Amino acid sequence: MDIKTAKEKVARKLAIKDRAISEVEHCLKGAPLHVIDEVVQFFKKMGALDDRRWALRFVEKSLSRGWGPSVIAYRLREKKIDQDIIDDVIQSIDVKSVLCQILERESAFDRKLIAKLCRKGFPVSCVISCVEEKAKICYDSRCEEE
């Protein structure tokens, strides 16, 4: 595959949606390494290829799906995102706020909910703290109604 063909192929992929560098490299699988490197550098210089921007969008989308920080970090590592970028985007997550939003939609605050949130990648201590806080608020509001 020559450079022109590779650039056209990547441009079509990037026109559909933002991509991680590893996705672009995978899409060019089989091309000579110098072609892959040149195409990646070309699109990085243009600003069309940026792992940090892609990771931030991935975090937003993942949080809306109810994923926690550890699952998101794992998925970013699968996409071969640089560990410094992963650390930065994971630190930007307000875990307590995300958990509170999820708990607003829940009605039963039990061990099943705690287990579910932990499986989705939220820290156990934060989950327990938020669930206890939410359960207390619900209990207090019921007491005030009586």
KELODREN-849148 format. One line per field, with one value per atom (N, C-alpha, C): residue in one letter; atom name; x, y, z. Coordinates in Angstrom, 1 decimal, always signed. Atoms other than C-alpha are relative to their C-alpha. Layout:
rest <- a,...
atom <- CA,...
xx <- X,...
yy <- Y,...
zz <- Z,...
END
This chain:
rest <- m,m,m,d,d,d,i,i,i,k,k,k,t,t,t,a,a,a,k,k,k,e,e,e,k,k,k,v,v,v,a,a,a,r,r,r,k,k,k,l,l,l,a,a,a,i,i,i,k,k,k,d,d,d,r,r,r,a,a,a,i,i,i,s,s,s,e,e,e,v,v,v,e,e,e,h,h,h,c,c,c,l,l,l,k,k,k,g,g,g,a,a,a,p,p,p,l,l,l,h,h,h,v,v,v,i,i,i,d,d,d,e,e,e,v,v,v,v,v,v,q,q,q,f,f,f,f,f,f,k,k,k,k,k,k,m,m,m,g,g,g,a,a,a,l,l,l,d,d,d,d,d,d,r,r,r,r,r,r,w,w,w,a,a,a,l,l,l,r,r,r,f,f,f,v,v,v,e,e,e,k,k,k,s,s,s,l,l,l,s,s,s,r,r,r,g,g,g,w,w,w,g,g,g,p,p,p,s,s,s,v,v,v,i,i,i,a,a,a,y,y,y,r,r,r,l,l,l,r,r,r,e,e,e,k,k,k,k,k,k,i,i,i,d,d,d,q,q,q,d,d,d,i,i,i,i,i,i,d,d,d,d,d,d,v,v,v,i,i,i,q,q,q,s,s,s,i,i,i,d,d,d,v,v,v,k,k,k,s,s,s,v,v,v,l,l,l,c,c,c,q,q,q,i,i,i,l,l,l,e,e,e,r,r,r,e,e,e,s,s,s,a,a,a,f,f,f,d,d,d,r,r,r,k,k,k,l,l,l,i,i,i,a,a,a,k,k,k,l,l,l,c,c,c,r,r,r,k,k,k,g,g,g,f,f,f,p,p,p,v,v,v,s,s,s,c,c,c,v,v,v,i,i,i,s,s,s,c,c,c,v,v,v,e,e,e,e,e,e,k,k,k,a,a,a,k,k,k,i,i,i,c,c,c,y,y,y,d,d,d,s,s,s,r,r,r,c,c,c,e,e,e,e,e,e,e,e,e
atom <- N,CA,C,N,CA,C,N,CA,C,N,CA,C,N,CA,C,N,CA,C,N,CA,C,N,CA,C,N,CA,C,N,CA,C,N,CA,C,N,CA,C,N,CA,C,N,CA,C,N,CA,C,N,CA,C,N,CA,C,N,CA,C,N,CA,C,N,CA,C,N,CA,C,N,CA,C,N,CA,C,N,CA,C,N,CA,C,N,CA,C,N,CA,C,N,CA,C,N,CA,C,N,CA,C,N,CA,C,N,CA,C,N,CA,C,N,CA,C,N,CA,C,N,CA,C,N,CA,C,N,CA,C,N,CA,C,N,CA,C,N,CA,C,N,CA,C,N,CA,C,N,CA,C,N,CA,C,N,CA,C,N,CA,C,N,CA,C,N,CA,C,N,CA,C,N,CA,C,N,CA,C,N,CA,C,N,CA,C,N,CA,C,N,CA,C,N,CA,C,N,CA,C,N,CA,C,N,CA,C,N,CA,C,N,CA,C,N,CA,C,N,CA,C,N,CA,C,N,CA,C,N,CA,C,N,CA,C,N,CA,C,N,CA,C,N,CA,C,N,CA,C,N,CA,C,N,CA,C,N,CA,C,N,CA,C,N,CA,C,N,CA,C,N,CA,C,N,CA,C,N,CA,C,N,CA,C,N,CA,C,N,CA,C,N,CA,C,N,CA,C,N,CA,C,N,CA,C,N,CA,C,N,CA,C,N,CA,C,N,CA,C,N,CA,C,N,CA,C,N,CA,C,N,CA,C,N,CA,C,N,CA,C,N,CA,C,N,CA,C,N,CA,C,N,CA,C,N,CA,C,N,CA,C,N,CA,C,N,CA,C,N,CA,C,N,CA,C,N,CA,C,N,CA,C,N,CA,C,N,CA,C,N,CA,C,N,CA,C,N,CA,C,N,CA,C,N,CA,C,N,CA,C,N,CA,C,N,CA,C,N,CA,C,N,CA,C,N,CA,C,N,CA,C,N,CA,C,N,CA,C,N,CA,C,N,CA,C,N,CA,C,N,CA,C,N,CA,C,N,CA,C,N,CA,C,N,CA,C,N,CA,C,N,CA,C,N,CA,C,N,CA,C,N,CA,C,N,CA,C,N,CA,C,N,CA,C,N,CA,C,N,CA,C,N,CA,C,N,CA,C
xx <- +0.9,+0.0,+0.9,-0.8,+1.4,-0.6,+0.4,+1.2,-1.3,+1.2,-1.5,-1.3,+1.1,-3.8,-0.3,+0.2,-3.2,-0.6,+0.6,-4.0,-1.5,+1.4,-7.2,-0.9,+0.7,-8.2,-0.2,+0.1,-7.5,-1.0,+0.9,-9.3,-1.5,+1.3,-12.4,-0.5,+0.3,-12.2,-0.3,+0.1,-11.7,-1.2,+1.2,-14.6,-1.2,+1.1,-16.9,+0.0,-0.1,-15.7,+1.5,-1.3,-12.7,+0.6,-0.7,-10.1,+1.2,-1.3,-7.3,+1.1,-1.1,-3.9,+0.1,-0.1,-3.9,-1.1,+1.1,-7.2,+0.5,-0.5,-5.6,+1.1,-1.1,-2.5,-0.6,+0.7,-4.8,-0.6,+0.7,-6.7,+1.0,-1.0,-3.4,+0.9,-0.7,-2.3,+0.4,-0.5,-0.2,+0.8,-0.8,+1.2,+1.4,-1.3,+4.9,+0.1,-0.1,+5.9,+0.2,-0.3,+7.3,-1.3,+1.3,+3.9,-0.9,+0.8,+2.0,+0.5,-0.5,+4.3,-0.2,+0.1,+4.2,-1.5,+1.5,+0.3,-0.4,+0.4,-0.1,+0.6,-0.6,+2.3,-0.7,+0.7,+0.5,-1.3,+1.3,-2.9,+0.2,-0.3,-1.4,+0.3,-0.3,+0.1,-1.2,+1.2,-3.2,-1.0,+0.9,-4.9,-1.2,+1.1,-7.2,+0.2,-0.3,-5.6,+0.7,-0.5,-5.2,-0.5,+0.4,-5.2,-0.6,+0.5,-5.9,-1.5,+1.4,-9.0,-0.9,+0.8,-10.2,-0.3,+0.2,-9.7,-1.0,+1.0,-11.7,-1.4,+1.3,-14.6,-0.4,+0.3,-14.3,-0.4,+0.4,-14.5,-1.4,+1.3,-17.6,-1.0,+0.9,-19.3,-0.1,+0.0,-18.3,-0.7,+0.7,-19.5,-1.5,+1.5,-22.9,-0.5,+0.4,-23.0,+0.1,-0.1,-22.4,+1.3,-1.3,-18.8,+0.8,-0.8,-16.4,+1.4,-1.4,-12.8,+0.9,-0.9,-11.1,-0.4,+0.4,-13.1,+0.4,-0.4,-12.5,+1.5,-1.5,-8.8,+0.4,-0.3,-8.7,-0.3,+0.3,-10.5,+0.9,-1.0,-8.1,+1.3,-1.2,-5.2,-0.1,+0.2,-6.7,+0.2,-0.2,-6.7,+1.4,-1.4,-3.0,+0.2,-0.2,-3.5,+1.1,-1.2,-0.4,-0.5,+0.4,-0.5,-0.1,+0.1,+0.1,-1.4,+1.4,-3.1,-1.0,+1.0,-5.0,-0.1,+0.0,-3.9,-0.7,+0.6,-4.9,-1.5,+1.5,-8.4,-0.7,+0.6,-9.1,-0.1,+0.0,-8.1,-1.1,+1.0,-10.6,-1.4,+1.3,-13.5,-0.4,+0.6,-15.6,-0.8,+0.6,-16.4,-1.2,+1.1,-18.7,-1.2,+1.0,-20.7,-0.7,+0.5,-21.0,-0.9,+0.7,-22.1,-1.4,+1.2,-24.7,-1.0,+0.9,-26.2,-0.6,+0.5,-26.4,-1.0,+0.9,-28.0,-1.3,+1.3,-30.7,-1.0,+0.9,-32.1,-0.3,+0.2,-31.9,-1.1,+0.9,-34.6,+0.4,-0.4,-33.1,+1.5,-1.4,-29.8,+0.4,-0.4,-28.6,+1.3,-1.3,-25.6,+0.0,+0.0,-26.7,+0.4,-0.4,-26.4,+1.5,-1.4,-23.0,+0.8,-0.7,-21.8,+0.0,+0.1,-23.1,+0.9,-0.9,-21.3,+1.5,-1.4,-18.1,+0.5,-0.3,-18.2,+0.2,-0.1,-18.6,+1.2,-1.3,-15.3,+0.1,+0.0,-16.2,+0.8,-0.7,-14.0,-1.0,+0.9,-15.6,-0.3,+0.2,-15.1,-0.9,+0.8,-16.7,-1.4,+1.3,-19.6,-0.8,+0.7,-20.4,-0.3,+0.3,-20.1,-1.1,+1.1,-22.4,-1.3,+1.2,-24.9,-0.6,+0.4,-25.0,-0.6,+0.5,-25.4,-1.4,+1.3,-28.2,-1.1,+1.0,-30.0,-0.4,+0.3,-29.8,-0.9,+0.9,-31.3,-1.4,+1.3,-34.1,-0.7,+0.6,-34.7,-0.5,+0.3,-34.6,-1.3,+1.1,-37.1,-1.3,+1.2,-39.5,-0.4,+0.3,-39.3,-0.7,+0.6,-40.1,-1.4,+1.3,-43.2,-1.0,+0.9,-44.6,-0.4
yy <- -1.2,+0.0,+1.2,-1.2,+3.4,+1.1,-1.1,+6.6,+0.6,-0.7,+8.2,-0.9,+1.0,+5.1,+0.0,+0.1,+4.9,+1.2,-1.3,+8.6,+0.0,+0.0,+8.2,-0.9,+1.0,+5.1,+0.6,-0.6,+6.9,+1.2,-1.2,+10.1,-0.5,+0.5,+8.0,-0.4,+0.5,+6.4,+1.2,-1.2,+9.8,+0.9,-0.7,+11.3,-0.5,+0.6,+8.9,+0.3,-0.3,+9.3,+0.2,-0.2,+10.3,-1.4,+1.2,+7.5,+0.1,+0.1,+6.5,-0.4,+0.3,+6.2,-1.5,+1.5,+2.4,-0.5,+0.5,+2.1,+0.3,-0.3,+3.9,-0.9,+1.0,+1.7,-1.4,+1.3,-1.4,+0.1,-0.1,-0.1,-0.1,+0.1,+0.1,-1.3,+1.3,-3.4,-0.6,+0.5,-4.9,+0.9,-1.1,-1.6,+0.0,-0.2,-1.0,+0.9,-0.8,+0.5,+1.5,-1.4,+3.7,+0.7,-0.6,+4.3,+0.2,-0.2,+3.8,+1.2,-1.1,+6.1,+1.4,-1.3,+8.8,+0.5,-0.4,+8.7,+0.4,-0.4,+8.8,+1.4,-1.3,+11.8,+1.1,-0.9,+13.5,+0.5,-0.3,+13.3,+0.6,-0.7,+14.2,+1.4,-1.3,+17.3,+0.9,-0.6,+18.2,+0.3,-0.1,+17.8,-1.0,+0.9,+15.1,-1.3,+1.2,+12.4,+0.4,-0.5,+13.1,-1.0,+1.0,+10.3,+0.6,-0.6,+12.7,+0.4,-0.4,+14.2,-1.3,+1.2,+10.7,-0.7,+0.5,+9.5,+0.7,-0.8,+12.4,-0.3,+0.3,+11.6,-1.4,+1.4,+7.9,+0.0,-0.1,+8.8,+0.5,-0.6,+10.9,-1.1,+1.0,+8.1,-1.1,+1.2,+5.4,+0.4,-0.4,+7.4,+0.0,+0.0,+7.8,-1.4,+1.4,+4.0,-0.6,+0.5,+3.7,-0.7,+0.7,+2.5,+0.9,-0.7,+3.4,+0.2,-0.4,+4.6,-1.2,+1.1,+1.2,-0.7,+0.6,-0.3,+0.9,-1.0,+2.9,-0.1,+0.1,+2.7,-1.2,+1.3,-0.9,+0.1,-0.1,-0.2,+1.0,-0.9,+2.7,-0.7,+0.8,+0.4,-0.9,+0.9,-2.0,+0.7,-0.8,+0.8,+0.6,-0.4,+1.3,+1.6,-1.5,+4.9,+0.1,-0.2,+6.2,+0.1,+0.0,+5.7,+1.4,-1.4,+9.4,+0.6,-0.4,+10.2,-0.6,+0.8,+7.5,+0.6,-0.5,+8.8,+1.4,-1.3,+12.4,+0.0,+0.0,+11.6,-0.7,+0.7,+9.2,+0.9,-0.9,+11.8,+1.1,-1.0,+14.2,-0.4,+0.5,+12.0,+0.3,-0.3,+13.2,-1.3,+1.3,+9.6,+0.2,-0.1,+10.7,+0.6,-0.6,+12.9,-1.0,+1.0,+10.2,-1.1,+1.0,+7.7,+0.6,-0.6,+10.1,+0.1,+0.0,+10.5,-1.4,+1.4,+6.7,-0.4,+0.4,+6.3,+0.7,-0.7,+8.9,-0.9,+0.8,+6.3,-1.3,+1.3,+3.4,+0.2,+0.0,+2.5,-0.9,+1.0,-0.4,+0.2,-0.2,+0.3,-1.2,+1.3,-3.2,-0.5,+0.5,-5.4,-0.3,+0.2,-6.2,+1.2,-1.2,-2.6,+0.3,-0.2,-2.3,-0.9,+0.9,-5.4,+0.4,-0.4,-4.1,+1.2,-1.2,-0.7,-0.4,+0.4,-2.4,-0.7,+0.7,-4.7,+1.0,-1.1,-1.5,+0.8,-0.6,-0.3,+1.2,-1.1,+2.1,-0.6,+0.4,+2.0,-0.4,+0.5,-0.1,+1.0,-0.9,+2.5,+1.2,-1.1,+5.3,-0.5,+0.6,+3.0,-0.1,+0.2,+2.1,+1.4,-1.3,+5.7,+0.7,-0.6,+7.0,-0.7,+0.7,+4.3,+0.2,-0.4,+4.9,+1.4,-1.4,+8.6,+0.1,+0.0,+8.1,-0.7,+0.8,+5.5,+0.9,-0.8,+7.9,+1.2,-1.1,+10.8,-0.5,+0.6,+8.5,-0.3,+0.4,+7.3,+1.3,-1.3,+10.9,+0.6,-0.6,+12.1,-0.8,+0.7,+9.3,+0.3,-0.3,+10.1,+1.4,-1.3,+13.8,+0.0,+0.0,+12.8,-0.6,+0.6,+10.9,+0.9
zz <- +0.0,+0.0,+0.0,+0.0,-0.9,+0.9,-0.9,+1.1,-0.4,+0.5,-1.0,+0.3,-0.3,-0.7,+1.5,-1.4,+3.0,+0.6,-0.5,+3.6,-0.4,+0.4,+1.6,+0.9,-0.8,+3.6,+1.4,-1.3,+6.9,+0.0,+0.1,+5.8,+0.0,+0.0,+5.1,+1.4,-1.3,+8.5,+1.0,-0.8,+10.2,-0.3,+0.4,+8.3,+0.7,-0.6,+10.0,+1.5,-1.4,+13.6,+0.4,-0.6,+15.7,+0.3,-0.2,+16.0,+0.9,-0.7,+18.3,-0.9,+0.9,+16.8,-0.2,+0.2,+17.4,-0.9,+0.9,+15.5,-1.5,+1.3,+12.5,-0.4,+0.3,+12.7,-0.3,+0.3,+12.8,-1.4,+1.3,+9.8,-1.2,+1.0,+7.9,+0.1,-0.2,+8.9,-1.3,+1.3,+6.2,-0.8,+0.7,+5.0,+0.6,-0.5,+5.3,+1.2,-1.2,+8.7,-0.3,+0.3,+7.1,-0.5,+0.5,+5.4,+1.2,-1.2,+8.7,+0.8,-0.8,+10.5,-0.7,+0.8,+7.8,+0.0,+0.0,+7.6,+1.4,-1.4,+11.4,+0.3,-0.2,+11.6,-0.8,+0.8,+8.8,+0.6,-0.6,+10.5,+1.4,-1.3,+13.9,-0.2,+0.2,+12.5,-0.5,+0.4,+10.9,+1.2,-1.2,+14.3,-0.1,+0.2,+13.0,+0.8,-0.8,+15.1,+1.3,-1.3,+18.8,+1.1,-0.9,+21.4,+1.3,-1.2,+24.3,-0.2,+0.3,+22.6,-0.1,+0.1,+21.7,+1.3,-1.4,+25.3,+0.8,-0.7,+26.7,-0.5,+0.5,+24.4,+0.4,-0.4,+25.2,+1.5,-1.4,+28.9,+0.2,+0.0,+28.4,-0.4,+0.5,+26.4,+1.0,-0.9,+28.9,+1.3,-1.2,+31.9,-0.2,+0.3,+30.2,+0.0,-0.1,+30.0,+1.4,-1.4,+33.7,+0.3,-0.3,+33.5,+1.0,-0.9,+36.3,-0.4,+0.4,+36.3,-0.4,+0.3,+36.4,-1.3,+1.3,+33.5,-1.1,+1.0,+31.5,-0.3,+0.1,+32.2,-0.7,+0.6,+31.2,-1.6,+1.4,+27.9,-0.8,+0.6,+27.2,-0.3,+0.2,+27.7,-1.2,+1.2,+25.2,-1.3,+1.2,+22.7,-0.2,+0.0,+23.4,+0.2,-0.4,+24.8,+1.0,-0.9,+26.5,+1.5,-1.4,+30.3,+0.6,-0.5,+31.0,-0.4,+0.4,+29.0,+0.8,-0.8,+30.8,+1.4,-1.4,+34.2,+0.0,+0.1,+33.2,-0.1,+0.2,+31.9,+1.2,-1.1,+34.8,+1.2,-1.1,+37.3,-0.1,+0.2,+35.7,+0.3,-0.3,+36.6,+1.4,-1.4,+39.6,+0.3,-0.3,+40.8,+0.8,-0.8,+43.5,-0.7,+0.8,+41.2,-1.0,+1.0,+38.6,+0.8,-0.8,+41.3,+0.5,-0.4,+42.6,-1.1,+1.2,+39.1,-0.2,+0.2,+38.8,+1.1,-1.1,+42.2,+0.0,+0.2,+41.3,-0.7,+0.8,+38.9,+0.7,-0.7,+41.5,+1.1,-1.0,+43.9,+1.2,-1.0,+45.9,+0.3,-0.4,+47.8,+0.8,-0.7,+48.6,-0.6,+0.4,+48.1,-1.5,+1.4,+44.5,-0.8,+0.6,+43.6,+0.2,-0.3,+45.3,-0.9,+0.8,+43.5,-1.5,+1.4,+40.1,-0.3,+0.2,+40.6,+0.0,-0.1,+41.6,-1.3,+1.3,+38.5,-1.1,+1.0,+36.4,+0.2,-0.1,+37.7,+1.0,-1.0,+40.6,+1.3,-1.2,+43.8,+1.1,-1.0,+46.5,+1.1,-1.1,+49.2,-0.4,+0.5,+47.1,-0.2,+0.3,+46.1,+1.4,-1.2,+49.7,+0.7,-0.6,+50.9,-0.7,+0.7,+48.2,+0.2,-0.3,+48.7,+1.4,-1.3,+52.4,+0.1,+0.0,+51.9,-0.7,+0.7,+49.4,+0.8,-0.8,+51.6,+1.2,-1.1,+54.5,-0.4,+0.5,+52.5,-0.3,+0.2,+51.4,+1.3,-1.3,+54.9,+0.8,-0.6,+56.3,-0.6,+0.6,+53.7,+0.3,-0.3,+54.5,+1.5,-1.4,+58.2,+0.1,+0.0,+57.5,-0.5,+0.5,+55.6,+1.0,-1.0,+58.6,+1.1
END
